[in-house]
Every structure is written in structure tokens, then in C-alpha cells.
């Protein structure tokens, strides 16, 4: 999945490294500093390189991580929950960091996926410009679509720098979002079991 998009019917190509660095120089000047002074001379290249890593989610299809599954599960039919997956994303409204934890669970039908793949799905969707509500839904729906389990649950708790570093300056506040699908949403006992596992420390 690339960045090329159609604008008024005309394909738009991804800017070059040089263009990205030039944009950073403009921002440095707009902030009131000199991009040619010693401490800043290499900053545009460093910023462009770090952004390439921080927005690497645009270069992959997160669903691909879920396509290798294991069917020899010995009759296992209980919840699978991976907690405290580190989330690093960027708010699409201010391009400031969103950091926190994701908790992902599903109730298998007839296959499971390697646990590292659940973390990779979270990371791939997170490494894009996001809002937390959409990020939560995208993770859950990808797992539901590819694995076809009986149910999926995703909970994300994150701190938004657009609130903690600027604006209302509410340091330490966390936004919690959830997306529950299938029996994890519809069956009260399964839902409570999943949420209880998420809350347990």
C-alpha cells in the first residue's frame, strides 16, 4: 500500500527525500531559527529519516501478518489475549505523538496466529496518521476478517501529546477506546472475561 492518491483525477506521487528535507527547513525557519546553523544543519535529514520509520505503516498491509495460521490447536477453545502491546502513533490533527498500550484478544474458531503477528498488526496500523478510535476499529476488523474467530476484542489506552503538551495541558490523562466483535460483544460472560483479563495487572 503506497501513498499515491488521486486528487481531482490526477495521481499524486510520493514526495522525494529532498523535498521532505526542504519542508523541514521551511518549518525550522518558520519557527524562528536558522536551518544552516551548526546544530540544525543535519536536522532535516534526521527528521525525514525518523518520519520514514514512524510512518512505515503506509508501506505494508497489516492484514498480511495474519495470513499464516496454525490449525493444530489441540481443541483449544478459550480466549487468546495479548496485553500491553506498545502503541506509538501520531495524531492526524496535530501530528503529535500518541503513546500507550493495546490489549488484543480473540476467541478462536479453528485456528490461531503467532502472537508476534498480533503485535505487528497493532504496530502497522499505528505507524500512520491516526485517530485512536479508528486505530482500535482497524485492528479488530482485520483480525475478524482474516482469522474469522468467534469474537475479537481490542482495547487501547493512550496519552495524546496534543492534549498533554499543548492546548488544555492535561498531563497524565489517558483516552481509552474499545472495539468488541462477535461473542466478545454479544455474550456477557465472554465480554466480562475478556475485559477482566485486560484489567488484571
Secondary structure, 3 states (H helix, E strand, C coil): CCCCEEECCEEECCCCHHHHHHHHHHHHHHHCCCCCCCCCCCHHHHHHHHHHHHCHHHHCCHHHHHCCEECCCCCCCCEEEEEEEEEEEEECCCCCEEEEEEEEEEECCCCEECHHHHHHHHHHHHCCEECHHHHHHHHHHHHHHHHCCCEEEEEEEEEEHHHHCCCCCCCCCCEEEEEEEEHHHHCHHHHHHHHHHHHCC
